[in-house]
């Protein structure tokens, strides 16, 4: 009964049926047109993948990269929980932490880029590997951004970016990720966003520059009185609104003209967007109407919660997209979130709003981890990722 509440669509589809559909229907199709990726990074990855031992399973590479991202995030959280160490108190974060961030970010970037190449090299490609990769990517996307904010620091009255800018930036990045998979849900083709490679290279460079000259470099006017961090935020928002989204809509329109859309009706095509849109609508209401200004008081915790809930929502879309099954309209996590937000903005929680956020974030994170383990538990033994090696080598 409890699982039926947590995973309502399980009462409609058996997981064995879902994964049967996944194997029969899923065929990975991706298009990468980014010059940085095609002409610079891909040749580098083709060289690096050759040094990976053949007995290592591709999913070990994927999971190792994700662990590196997590370790870097928790390390930065230890030194800079409230995003002030780089602004009000520069020097609190040791130089080696920034170097470690550059190293782990590059390694995670490399591992995420070569896992598929290694799978094809060892003839171990499978839809489950794709699911594992994209599922972790949906969570890692937010963690990258939250780590980046430690370089920028929050607004201290002179420099830094405001907590509301942090929330908007994170939301835009996550929505871009969602649109990419919504595009594949409708067209069957994943058009890789240009921003991914550029953002990874930029983040690595910023870690290295910070380690070399200190965080002060980001708090000096760079161009026409604007700081580098301000310019990056403007580019992020501008590219998302005027480049990524129009490109997604164009690709879907082109598929419609060619009559290759996977969904027959506008309703079915838009269905995966319902839960993500409701999620960000609810979160924005909480940010604007919070009596205690929850985003300012618990910035890191709130943004972590945003990333976790989004990842859980989008993972369902990815599974439906890969197994060619119907997307659910309302994600179950939206209901407890809506209750918490209602109690907060109406004053029912009073001074306990921060405690409510902590409890909900903890439960949401536990539910997300449990969901990942639960999905993997339905996978046949020979495909379980815990083996982490190819027995044939």
Secondary structure as UniProt FT lines:
FT   HELIX           2..6
FT   HELIX           8..11
FT   HELIX           15..25
FT   STRAND          30..31
FT   HELIX           36..41
FT   HELIX           42..48
FT   HELIX           49..51
FT   TURN            54..55
FT   HELIX           58..79
FT   TURN            81..82
FT   TURN            85..91
FT   HELIX           95..121
FT   TURN            122..123
FT   HELIX           127..152
FT   HELIX           163..187
FT   STRAND          190..191
FT   HELIX           195..213
FT   HELIX           215..219
FT   STRAND          221..223
FT   TURN            224..225
FT   STRAND          226..227
FT   HELIX           228..239
FT   HELIX           240..244
FT   HELIX           245..257
FT   TURN            258..259
FT   HELIX           266..270
FT   TURN            271..272
FT   HELIX           273..289
FT   TURN            291..292
FT   HELIX           294..297
FT   HELIX           299..323
FT   HELIX           333..345
FT   TURN            346..347
FT   HELIX           350..352
FT   HELIX           353..377
FT   HELIX           381..383
FT   HELIX           385..387
FT   TURN            391..392
//
